[in-house]
Amino acid sequence: MHAGLHRALLRTFARLPVGVRRRLVRTIAPSYTVGAMCFVERSDGALLLVRHSYRRRWGVPGGLLERGEEPAVGAVREAAEETGVAVVLVGEPTPVVEPVPQRIDLVFRGRLAADCPPEAARPCSAEIEEVGWFAPGELPELQHETAQAMVALARRRSDVDPAGSGFDGDAVGGDR
């Protein structure tokens, strides 16, 4: 596009009301789905995994955020809806962006709330066939998204905490 025309269009765009500008951007810009997932770790290091009724491999509790929902709230909600456990999030989320399916996942780490025993985990949704606790060295075949998220978390942990001290970080959104 010619530079002069481009500048003129930008000046016109700048004069539009904010609401109109937002609608235009949302109409022309690619849209992404945004979800939250949570790696729930038991005190012995085992991870809580779920097997969906519509997928062969295992994943972690998670799903799409509801309109206007905070990602941390969505991660805790999804864990409760899918597995029946109360989760306390630890640290900040790690974003994973997948351009081809146009998906953004905010990946959280969590642990069970103090009053929630590990045996409380059970399938609580029609979409969940099984739940299980798996030791890190004994993981089943993982869904693509879960494997990518695990790699992203590992990278972030090594960047933030080279010693890899586990869940010693500050809890987010609940009791400690």
Residue, then its C-alpha position, 0 to 999 in steps of 0.5 A: m500500500h502506498a505510504g501516503l494512503h496508509r497514513a491517511l487511513l490511519r488518521t481516519f481510523a484515529r478519529l473514529p470512536v473507540g468502540v467503532r475502532r475496537r469492532l473494526v480491529r476485532t473484525i479484521a484481526p485474526s481471532y484466537t481462542v483462549g484457554a487455561m490449563c493446570f498442572v496439579e502436582r501432589s506432594d510426592g510429585a505425581l501429576l493429576l492427568v485426565r483422559h477425555s472421552y473424545r481423545r485417546r491421550w491424556g491431558v491436564p484439567g483445562g478448557l476455554l475461558e468464559r467471556g470476561e473470566e480471569p485466567a486463574v479463575g478459569a484454571v481453578r474452575e476447570a480443575a474442579e469441574e473436571t476432577g472435583v478437586a480444589v486447587v491452589l495455583v502457584g506462581e504466574p502462568t506460562p503462555v503458550v501460543e499456537p498460531v495455526p489453530q489460533r489458540i492461546d493457553l495460559v498454563f498454570r501450576g497448582r497443588l491441592a488445597a490443604d483440605c482436599p485429599p488426592e483421592a478426591a480426584r474423580p471424573c466429574s464431567a461427561e467429557i472426562e473418562e478417567v483421572g489418575w495420578f502419575a509419577p513424572g517418570e511414568l507418564p502415559e502418552l500425552q495430548h499434543e497441547t499438554a506436552q507443549a505446555m509441559v515443555a513451556l513450563a520446564r523452560r520457564r522454570s529453568d529461566v526463573d529458577p535454575a535450581g528447579s526447586g519445585f513448588d516453593g513459589d507463592a500460592v495464587g488465589g487460595d490457602r497455602 
